[in-house]
Amino acid sequence: MLLQHISSAFIYQSSTTPEVHRPKAPYTIHHLKMTLLYLVLLLIPACVMGESSCDRLKLVSRAEWGAQTPRARTPLSHPTQKVVIHHSDSYWRHLSNWGGYSDQGEYMDRVREIQQEHMGKGWDDIGYNFLIDGYGNVYEGRGWDNTGAHAPCCNSISIGINFLGYFEDELPTREALAAGKDLVRCGNELGKIGPGWDFGVFCHSDLGAASGDTVCPGAALCEYARRHFPFPY
């Protein structure tokens, strides 16, 4: 009997194989997820770095905002020496508009209204080269290649950018400011503005209006533009 027990134990031990420790399935899946996440985090910055300032612009064409056909166009020589910053609204209009615009439709209405006002004065078209709303949309006015009518001293050597709203005490939205910076950089990338020793970003109030002094584009926006809008090298 003893020999039978010993024999049985020996056979049992010899017939079993050592336990193999294999990774559990959830651990393997977790590792795979982390590896994929790591690769995504590596690739996203590369994609962003490859995106140009022009690519980031949310451009609204003249056809999209319902522009009237201009009476005439005057070609603009490049690169221009100046970018001139404007705002669209007076203090009283700002108050009557309850402090702002409620949606993109209202901004688009304002762009059309500005064109009507300018052409009603006998101008060929809306005076600004571009206009920017609070959502960061960039409306094509006279564009890069046509001389604007926004700063009497410098229309033939500048791009006029109008921020839709009133900005004496408060800044435009972050989206609008980012669009403004990208627009200046895009102009540089396209060879439409700068670089040059005489290039500069100016406020309308720096250069004067046809009617004399002006507070456009408002103290808050003017100070921001001077400090933060990119200088194209």
Secondary structure by P-SEA (a helix, b strand, c coil): caaaaaaaaaaaaaacccccccccaaaaaaaaaaaaaaaaaaaaaaaaaacccccccccccccccccccccbbbbbcccccbbbbbbcccaaaaaaaccccccaaaaaaaaaaaaaaaaaacccccccccccccccbbbbcccccccccccccccccbbbbbcccccccccccaaaaaaaaaaaaaaaaaccccccccbbbbccccccccccccccccaaaaaaaaccccccc
